[in-house]
Amino acid sequence: MLKKRDLQDSHVLFNLMVHPDVFPFVRQKANSIEEFMFMTKQTIEEEEQGTVISRTILDEWQNPIGTINLFDVQEGYGFLGTWIGQPYFGKGYNNPAKEAFFSELFYEKDIHTIFMRIRKTNFRSQKAAEKIPYVTLANEVRKDVYDQLNKDGDVYNLYQIEKDNYTMHQLRLQHQHQAHPLVCDGEEQLKEA
C-alpha cells in the first residue's frame, strides 16, 4: 500500500497531481514534470535529513496513485499532507494509506503528534478527517499552532492526531475483534465489498 518515494513514479504521479480536482489542494505544486522530479529528489534528500517522511500510495496492483507525507518534522511532530489522484477518489484507498502511515510514524519513527492543516474551503478533506475517530479539531487546544497557520488570514482548520489516541483506538479495535471475531470479519468483508 505504501513505499518510499522514488523518481521512477514521477510521470504517473505528476499526471495525477495536475488534475484540477487535486492540484489546488497539493502542498508541493509543480508545473512541469521536470519541476516535479526536482521536488521529488529534494523530498528524498529531506527525508534523509529527517525533516520529511514521504511515501507513495499504491493501489492493489502496486501502481502509484498519490502521496502521503509528514512535513516540517521536528520535536516529535509534523504536518500531514496527502493527495490521491482523481480516478481513485472514493475507492477506499485513503483510510488504509493513512492507517499504514500513522502506524509507521508512531511505532517506527519518533513521532507523537501529527497535525493536519486543512483549508476551510476543502470540504472533501475536512469530511475525511472528521470521519477518523482518533482525530481531534485542534483550533482551540493548539491555538499557538492554529494562529501561526492563519497569520495571513482565516484559511485553515487545524486537526491533530496524538499517538495515545491512535493507540487507544487500535487497542479498542483489537479488543472488539477478539471479543466478536465473526462479526468483525463480516463487517470488514462488507466494507471491502
QUIBELRA-V91300 format. One record per residue. N is the residue number from 1. SS is DSSP state (hx for helix, st for strand, lp for the rest). OMEGA is omega in whole degrees, -180 to 180 (NA if undefined). Layout:
n,ss,omega
N,SS,OMEGA
N,SS,OMEGA
This chain:
n,ss,omega
1,lp,178
2,st,171
3,st,178
4,st,180
5,lp,173
6,lp,-176
7,hx,-173
8,hx,179
9,hx,-171
10,hx,-177
11,hx,-179
12,hx,-178
13,hx,179
14,hx,-180
15,hx,177
16,hx,-176
17,hx,-174
18,lp,177
19,lp,-176
20,hx,177
21,hx,-177
22,hx,-169
23,hx,-177
24,lp,-173
25,lp,180
26,lp,-179
27,lp,-178
28,lp,-178
29,lp,175
30,lp,-178
31,lp,177
32,lp,178
33,hx,179
34,hx,178
35,hx,178
36,hx,179
37,hx,178
38,hx,-180
39,hx,178
40,hx,178
41,hx,176
42,hx,180
43,hx,178
44,hx,178
45,hx,179
46,hx,177
47,hx,177
48,hx,179
49,hx,177
50,lp,-179
51,lp,179
52,lp,168
53,st,-172
54,st,179
55,st,172
56,st,176
57,st,-178
58,st,172
59,lp,-176
60,lp,177
61,lp,179
62,lp,174
63,lp,177
64,st,-178
65,st,-179
66,st,178
67,st,174
68,st,-171
69,st,167
70,st,-177
71,st,173
72,st,-178
73,st,175
74,st,174
75,lp,175
76,lp,176
77,st,176
78,st,-177
79,st,-179
80,st,172
81,st,-177
82,st,168
83,st,177
84,st,-179
85,lp,-175
86,hx,180
87,hx,-176
88,hx,177
89,lp,173
90,lp,-177
91,lp,173
92,lp,-180
93,hx,-173
94,hx,-176
95,hx,178
96,hx,178
97,hx,179
98,hx,179
99,hx,-180
100,hx,-179
101,hx,180
102,hx,179
103,hx,178
104,hx,-177
105,hx,-175
106,hx,-173
107,hx,179
108,lp,178
109,lp,-178
110,lp,-178
111,lp,177
112,lp,177
113,st,175
114,st,176
115,st,173
116,st,173
117,st,-177
118,st,179
119,st,-180
120,lp,177
121,lp,-179
122,lp,-175
123,hx,179
124,hx,-179
125,hx,178
126,hx,179
127,hx,-179
128,hx,-179
129,hx,-176
130,hx,176
131,hx,-177
132,lp,-171
133,lp,-178
134,lp,177
135,st,176
136,st,173
137,st,-172
138,lp,-179
139,lp,-178
140,lp,-175
141,lp,175
142,lp,-175
143,hx,179
144,hx,180
145,hx,179
146,hx,-180
147,hx,178
148,hx,179
149,hx,-174
150,lp,-177
151,lp,-180
152,lp,-180
153,lp,-177
154,lp,-172
155,lp,-169
156,st,160
157,st,179
158,st,175
159,st,177
160,st,173
161,st,178
162,st,179
163,hx,-179
164,hx,179
165,hx,179
166,hx,-179
167,hx,178
168,hx,178
169,hx,179
170,hx,178
171,hx,177
172,hx,178
173,hx,180
174,hx,179
175,hx,178
176,hx,-179
177,hx,180
178,hx,-179
179,hx,-176
180,lp,-174
181,hx,-179
182,hx,179
183,hx,-179
184,hx,179
185,hx,178
186,hx,178
187,hx,179
188,hx,180
189,hx,177
190,hx,179
191,hx,-178
192,hx,-176
193,lp,NA
